[in-house]
Every structure is written in structure tokens, then in C-alpha cells.
Amino acid sequence: MSEIVPPQIAIGDDEIFEAHVGGKLSVELKSPLDTQRALSIAYTPGVAQVSRAIAADQTLAARYTWANRLVAVVSDGSAVLGLGDIGPAASLPVMEGKCGLFKEFAGLDAIPIVLGTKDPDEIVETLARLRPTFGAVNLEDISAPRCFEIERRVIEALDCPVMHDDQHGTAIVVLAALMGATKLLGRDMCSLRVVVSGAGAAGVACTNLLLAMGVSDITVLDSRGILHTGRDDMNGVKVDLARRTNPGGLAGGMIEALGGADVFLGVSAGVVPEELIATMAPDGIVFALSNPDPEIHPELAAKHAAVVATGRSDFPNQINNVLAFPGVFRGALDAGARRITEKMMVAAAEAIFSVVSDDLAVDRIVPSPLDLRVGEAVAKAVTLAAEVSDATA
């Protein structure tokens, strides 16, 4: 069993608020505008030549504007971090932070766009009208089940990479972490019995990606218990998931699901008692990813599980989306991809795993979010996967 000793990082409120004064982003010039000649080139009259050229040939916008390499980070503020529906204005600091991560870990410019509507039609229409402004869309913190429809419709409406990071970024890093844990323990990932607590954006996406990788025994729970085909209180997304999971036909709640399970994946705001984790199979794997409070404290989980991970930075094995999304978008844009495919997501997970595959340990099944090798590795893998698939068609 692993012993987890978290580092203590004390951050005061004053320091946090001071770092956010005026926001966290700014626009920087690539060339100085300190002479009359520079002004004439960057703005009038010189810029008119570039605009005329683009008007005659729209493809030139990719070379002579930043739009082709610009990611729009889009949210309606309806499901922000662990804060819930706090609205667009309150979500803006989070979106600014996300843009900063794109720049730091992938060298991509990004702009936050928070929308004063939750209506899927209006969100899709807004992004369709803004399409000339950006080259990719990172959907963020949109509540389920609306997020599934919105992502699908935005992908259909736009001819550029689109990904809801709360879904697929989480799924990619979870898959990479499971690759690391199973290699460390000498386990066959496809033979694992997995329990997923949470049937929202992250839970559905994680389940779908694990199913695609050949993990066939997955039981999913929502706040009312195990998803199974006999329930009549589920939305369409959950009904579909129930048909493709729970091969044992389990009913009930966490007690019935966790007994003898190999993996617990928590992506909900629930709480799982230590005594239930103790009923899992030997050499279990616990990913308690709820933030800021994991479903079970990692020190308690480590008494019974061989490998433990959380979504927090103050414990080992942080499953953090920053390991995935910067490189995924960088790779998609490098390849000129029109969509982000499942093959590209799997390639991203394999690339994340590759960074630590020769140096695995109980407290190191994924790289540090600050490891700058990750973004480059993911981008290259995603570019290759896009080029050998139909993602650029």
C-alpha cells in the first residue's frame, strides 16, 4: 500500500486576489509600433493591402492573421470547477487561467469567451458567427446533459477542431493514468472491473474512452445509484450508457458496485466511505478526482488500494487536464485537422503515459502538470494520428 505525504502549500487570500487584479491576460505586440513606418505597416495604409489580399483569397487569413492558431475558450458558466452554476462573469477568471495554460504549455494564443446565455441554439449560433475569429474551440464548464448536445452541434456547425475539455481532457488523462497504474502493477487493463461514480460530462466521456480501449466491465453510478436498463428515471445519455455498461446487471448503489471491483473512478461530488473502498479487490486502483474534496481522502484510500490518484496538486498522481488539452489542440492545429477524433485522444493518452513509462512508481503514474515535455509529446502524437486518419478531410 502506498503512503501519501502531501506537500504543504500555504497560499493566502491576499496573494490570490492580488494575482488576479486586472485579470491574468494581456495582448502583446509581435513587433514594436514606435515609428511612423511601423504604424504605416501595421495599420493604415499598409494593412489595407493585406485585407484586400484576404478578400480576394480567404485562405490567406491563415497566414496573415492569428485566427488560424487562436483557441476560443468558451463557457456559459453553468458548471464551473466545483462551484457549479456561477454565471459567465464569475467564470471569466477560470477561462482566463485556461488561456494562460494554452500559452504556457503549448505556445498557443487563446481568448476567453463567456456567454450570457444557456440556450444551445444561441450558443451554437454565436460560435458559428464568430468562426472567422478563431481556429479552434475549447468548450469549458458547461453543465450536463446540455454539454453533450452543444458539443455535438458545434462540431457539426464549424470546420475546425472542437473539444469539450471537461469531457475529453479528463478522459484522456484518466486513460493515461490507468495505463501507468496497470503497467506498474502488472495488470491487464482490459480485464479490470471498473466503477465510475458520476454520470456527468467527465463520467460519460471516461466511460466511452475506456470502452473504446477494450475495458468491457464498467459500472456507472449517478446520484440515484447504478445505471441499468431497468431504471425509468434517466435522461437519454444515461439510458444509452446503461445499455453499453454494467454487464453483470447490477442494481443498487455503491455497496453493490464496489464489492470486488478493481478500479474506482470518482468524477462526482459524492463521498465514498473507507469501508467500501476496503471491499474492493486486492491491488485496487482509486482515482478520486472530485475537487476540491476527493470522494475519499487519499490517505484513507491508500490503506486499501495499491495506487491512488486525485485531481489535486497537493497530493501525488494529480490527474490534471493540463496534461492533455494544450497538446491536443496544438497537435490538431499543426495537422490542419477539422475535428478531434477518438484516435487522436488515444494517441494523446499514450503520449502522456510515454513520458513516465520508464520511471513509473506508486506516486508517479502520470507526469507532473509542470513537465514541459508533455505538451510537445502530446502535440506530436496528435498531429500524427490526425494525419493518418480522416481528421483533416
C-alpha positions in Angstrom: 0.0 0.0 0.0 1.3 3.5 -0.8 2.0 6.1 1.9 1.0 9.6 0.7 2.6 12.6 2.3 1.2 15.7 0.7 3.3 18.8 0.4 2.0 21.8 2.3 1.5 24.8 0.1 0.0 27.7 2.0 -1.4 30.5 -0.1 -3.1 33.4 1.5 -6.3 35.2 0.2 -4.4 38.4 -0.3 -1.8 36.8 -2.6 -4.5 35.1 -4.6 -6.6 38.2 -5.2 -3.6 40.4 -5.9 -2.6 37.9 -8.7 -6.0 38.4 -10.3 -6.1 42.3 -10.2 -6.9 43.5 -13.7 -7.2 39.9 -15.0 -4.4 37.4 -15.9 -4.2 38.1 -19.6 -2.9 40.8 -21.9 -2.2 41.3 -25.6 1.4 41.7 -26.6 2.7 43.0 -29.9 5.0 40.8 -32.1 6.7 44.0 -33.4 7.0 47.4 -31.8 4.9 50.3 -33.0 7.4 53.0 -32.2 8.0 54.7 -35.5 5.8 56.2 -38.2 7.0 53.5 -40.6 5.9 50.8 -38.2 2.5 52.3 -37.8 2.1 52.6 -41.6 2.9 48.9 -42.0 0.8 47.5 -39.1 -2.1 49.8 -39.6 -3.2 52.3 -42.2 -2.3 52.4 -45.0 -0.3 49.1 -45.1 -2.9 46.9 -43.6 -5.3 47.6 -46.4 -3.1 45.6 -48.8 -3.3 42.6 -46.6 -7.1 43.0 -46.2 -7.5 43.3 -50.0 -5.5 40.1 -50.5 -7.6 38.2 -48.0 -10.8 39.5 -49.5 -9.6 38.1 -52.8 -8.4 34.8 -51.3 -9.9 33.8 -48.0 -7.2 31.1 -47.4 -4.6 33.8 -46.9 -6.2 34.7 -43.5 -4.4 31.6 -42.1 -1.1 33.1 -42.9 -1.7 36.8 -42.3 -3.9 36.8 -39.1 -3.6 35.0 -35.8 -7.1 33.3 -36.2 -5.7 30.0 -37.6 -3.7 29.5 -34.3 -6.2 31.1 -31.9 -8.2 28.9 -29.5 -11.5 30.3 -28.2 -12.2 29.1 -24.6 -15.9 29.2 -24.4 -18.2 28.8 -21.3 -21.7 29.8 -20.1 -20.6 29.5 -16.5 -23.1 26.8 -15.7 -20.7 24.1 -14.3 -17.5 25.8 -13.1 -14.9 23.7 -11.3 -16.6 22.6 -8.0 -18.5 25.9 -7.8 -21.5 24.9 -10.0 -23.7 27.4 -11.9 -22.0 30.7 -11.0 -22.7 32.5 -14.3 -20.5 33.9 -17.1 -18.9 36.9 -15.2 -17.8 34.7 -12.3 -16.4 32.1 -14.7 -14.2 34.5 -16.5 -11.2 34.2 -14.2 -11.3 30.5 -14.8 -11.4 30.9 -18.6 -8.5 33.5 -18.4 -6.5 30.9 -16.4 -7.2 28.3 -19.1 -6.0 30.6 -21.8 -2.8 31.1 -19.8 -2.3 27.3 -19.7 -2.6 27.1 -23.5 0.2 29.7 -23.8 2.5 28.2 -21.2 2.2 24.5 -22.2 1.5 24.7 -26.0 2.6 28.1 -27.1 -0.9 28.8 -28.4 -2.8 32.1 -28.1 -6.2 31.8 -26.6 -9.1 34.1 -25.8 -11.8 33.6 -23.1 -15.4 34.0 -24.4 -18.1 33.8 -21.7 -21.7 33.8 -23.0 -24.7 35.4 -21.3 -27.0 32.5 -22.4 -27.5 28.8 -21.7 -29.6 28.2 -24.7 -27.9 25.7 -27.0 -29.3 27.3 -30.2 -27.9 30.7 -29.2 -24.5 29.2 -28.2 -24.1 27.4 -31.5 -25.3 30.4 -33.5 -22.9 32.7 -31.6 -19.9 30.5 -32.3 -20.8 30.0 -35.9 -21.0 33.7 -36.4 -17.6 34.2 -34.6 -15.9 31.4 -36.6 -13.7 33.8 -38.7 -12.1 35.0 -35.4 -10.6 31.7 -34.2 -9.1 28.4 -35.3 -10.4 26.1 -32.6 -12.9 25.9 -29.8 -12.3 24.6 -26.3 -15.8 24.3 -24.6 -15.5 24.6 -20.9 -17.6 24.3 -17.7 -20.9 23.7 -19.4 -23.4 21.6 -17.4 -24.5 18.1 -18.4 -26.5 16.9 -20.2 -26.6 20.2 -22.2 -22.8 19.9 -22.9 -23.3 16.8 -25.0 -25.7 18.4 -27.4 -23.8 21.6 -27.5 -20.5 19.9 -28.3 -22.1 17.7 -31.0 -23.8 20.7 -32.6 -20.8 23.0 -32.5 -18.7 20.3 -34.1 -21.3 19.9 -36.9 -21.5 23.7 -37.4 -17.8 24.5 -37.5 -15.0 23.4 -39.8 -12.3 23.5 -37.1 -11.2 21.4 -34.0 -13.8 21.5 -31.2 -13.5 19.7 -27.8 -15.3 20.0 -24.5 -12.4 19.6 -22.2 -14.4 18.6 -19.1 -15.4 15.5 -21.1 -12.5 14.5 -23.2 -9.5 16.2 -21.5 -10.4 14.3 -18.3 -10.9 11.1 -20.2 -7.5 11.3 -21.9 -5.6 11.9 -18.7 -7.6 9.2 -16.8 -6.7 6.7 -19.6 -3.1 7.7 -19.4 -3.1 7.3 -15.6 -4.7 3.9 -15.9 -2.1 2.8 -18.4 0.5 3.8 -15.9 -1.2 2.1 -13.0 -1.7 -1.1 -14.8 1.8 -1.3 -16.1 3.2 -0.6 -12.6 1.0 -3.4 -11.1 1.4 -5.8 -14.0 -2.3 -5.8 -14.7 -4.2 -6.2 -18.0 -6.3 -3.1 -18.4 -9.0 -4.8 -20.4 -9.6 -7.4 -17.6 -10.3 -4.8 -15.0 -13.7 -4.3 -13.3 -14.2 -0.6 -13.2 -16.7 1.5 -11.2 -17.3 5.1 -12.4 -19.0 7.4 -9.8 -20.6 10.2 -11.8 -22.6 10.2 -15.0 -22.0 13.8 -16.0 -19.6 15.2 -18.6 -16.4 13.6 -17.3 -18.0 10.3 -16.2 -19.7 9.7 -19.6 -16.5 10.6 -21.6 -14.2 8.5 -19.4 -16.6 5.5 -19.7 -16.8 5.9 -23.5 -13.0 6.1 -23.9 -12.4 3.1 -21.7 -15.0 1.1 -23.6 -13.2 2.0 -26.8 -9.9 0.7 -25.3 -11.5 -2.7 -24.6 -12.4 -2.3 -20.9 -15.7 -4.2 -21.0 -16.8 -4.4 -17.4 -17.7 -0.9 -16.3 -20.4 0.0 -13.8 -21.5 3.7 -13.8 -23.4 5.4 -11.0 -25.2 8.7 -10.7 -26.7 10.3 -7.6 -29.5 7.7 -7.6 -27.4 4.6 -7.9 -26.2 2.2 -10.6 -27.2 2.9 -14.2 -29.1 -0.1 -15.5 -31.7 -0.7 -18.2 -34.5 -1.3 -15.7 -34.4 2.3 -14.4 -37.0 4.8 -15.7 -35.6 8.0 -14.2 -32.6 8.5 -16.6 -32.0 11.0 -19.4 -31.2 9.9 -22.9 -27.4 10.0 -22.4 -27.7 7.7 -19.3 -30.1 5.3 -21.0 -27.6 4.9 -23.8 -24.8 4.4 -21.3 -26.8 1.8 -19.3 -27.2 -0.2 -22.5 -23.4 -0.4 -23.0 -22.2 -0.9 -19.5 -23.0 -3.0 -16.3 -22.6 -6.4 -18.0 -23.3 -8.1 -14.6 -26.8 -6.5 -14.5 -26.1 -4.9 -11.1 -28.7 -2.8 -9.3 -28.5 -0.7 -6.2 -25.8 1.7 -5.1 -22.1 2.0 -4.2 -22.2 -1.0 -1.9 -23.3 -3.3 -4.7 -20.9 -1.7 -7.3 -17.7 -1.6 -5.3 -17.5 -5.1 -3.9 -14.7 -6.9 -5.7 -14.0 -4.0 -8.1 -10.5 -3.4 -9.4 -10.8 0.3 -10.1 -12.8 3.2 -8.6 -13.0 6.3 -10.7 -14.7 9.2 -8.9 -15.8 12.2 -11.0 -18.7 13.3 -8.9 -19.2 15.4 -5.7 -20.1 12.3 -3.7 -18.4 10.8 -0.7 -17.3 7.2 -0.6 -16.6 5.7 2.9 -13.4 4.0 3.6 -15.2 0.7 4.5 -16.5 0.5 0.9 -13.0 1.0 -0.6 -11.9 -1.8 1.7 -14.3 -4.2 -0.2 -12.5 -3.7 -3.5 -10.3 -6.5 -4.9 -6.6 -6.7 -3.8 -4.2 -4.3 -5.6 -7.0 -1.9 -6.3 -6.7 1.4 -8.1 -8.5 4.5 -6.7 -8.8 7.7 -8.8 -10.8 10.1 -6.5 -10.9 13.2 -8.8 -13.6 15.4 -7.3 -12.3 18.9 -6.5 -11.7 20.4 -4.1 -12.7 17.5 -1.9 -12.0 14.0 -3.3 -14.6 11.3 -2.9 -12.3 9.7 -0.3 -9.2 11.2 1.3 -6.2 9.7 -0.5 -4.5 8.7 2.8 -7.6 6.6 3.7 -7.8 5.1 0.2 -4.1 4.2 0.3 -4.7 1.9 3.3 -6.6 -0.4 0.9 -5.5 0.4 -2.7 -2.2 -0.1 -4.4 -2.4 3.1 -6.4 -4.2 6.3 -5.5 -4.7 9.5 -7.6 -6.6 12.7 -7.1 -7.3 15.8 -9.0 -5.4 18.0 -6.5 -2.0 19.4 -6.8 -1.1 18.8 -3.1 -1.1 15.0 -3.5 0.9 12.7 -5.8 -0.5 11.5 -9.1 -2.5 14.6 -10.0 -4.9 13.8 -12.8 -4.9 17.2 -14.3 -6.4 18.1 -17.7 -3.5 20.4 -18.4 -1.6 17.3 -19.3 -3.9 16.8 -22.3 -5.7 19.8 -23.8 -2.8 22.1 -24.7 -1.0 19.4 -26.7 -4.2 18.1 -28.2 -5.2 21.5 -29.6 -1.6 22.2 -30.7 -1.4 18.9 -32.5 -4.8 19.3 -34.1 -3.9 22.8 -35.4 -0.4 21.7 -36.5 -2.1 19.0 -38.6 -4.7 21.3 -40.0 -7.4 19.0 -38.6 -11.0 19.8 -38.9 -12.0 17.7 -35.9 -10.6 15.9 -32.9 -11.1 12.2 -33.2 -11.1 9.3 -30.8 -7.8 8.1 -32.4 -6.3 11.5 -31.6 -7.5 11.3 -28.0 -6.0 7.8 -27.5 -2.7 9.0 -29.1 -2.7 11.8 -26.6 -3.1 9.4 -23.7 -0.4 7.2 -25.0 1.9 10.2 -25.3 1.3 11.3 -21.7 2.0 7.8 -20.5 5.2 7.6 -22.6 6.7 10.4 -20.6 6.7 8.4 -17.4 6.6 4.8 -18.8 10.3 4.1 -17.9 10.1 5.8 -14.5 6.8 4.6 -13.0 6.3 4.5 -9.3 3.3 4.3 -6.9 3.4 8.1 -6.6 4.3 8.7 -10.3 1.8 7.1 -12.7 1.4 10.3 -14.7 3.9 13.2 -15.3 3.8 16.4 -13.3 1.5 19.0 -14.8 4.5 21.3 -14.9 6.6 18.8 -17.1 7.1 20.8 -20.3 7.9 17.6 -22.2 4.3 16.5 -22.1 2.8 19.2 -24.3 5.3 18.6 -27.1 4.9 14.8 -26.9 1.1 15.1 -27.0 1.2 17.6 -29.9 3.4 15.3 -32.0 1.3 12.2 -31.3 -2.0 14.0 -32.0 -0.6 15.5 -35.3 0.5 12.1 -36.5 -2.8 10.5 -35.5 -4.7 13.3 -37.3 -2.6 12.8 -40.5 -3.1 9.1 -40.7 -6.8 9.3 -40.1 -9.5 11.3 -41.8 -9.4 14.2 -39.3 -8.1 16.7 -41.9 -10.7 15.7 -44.6 
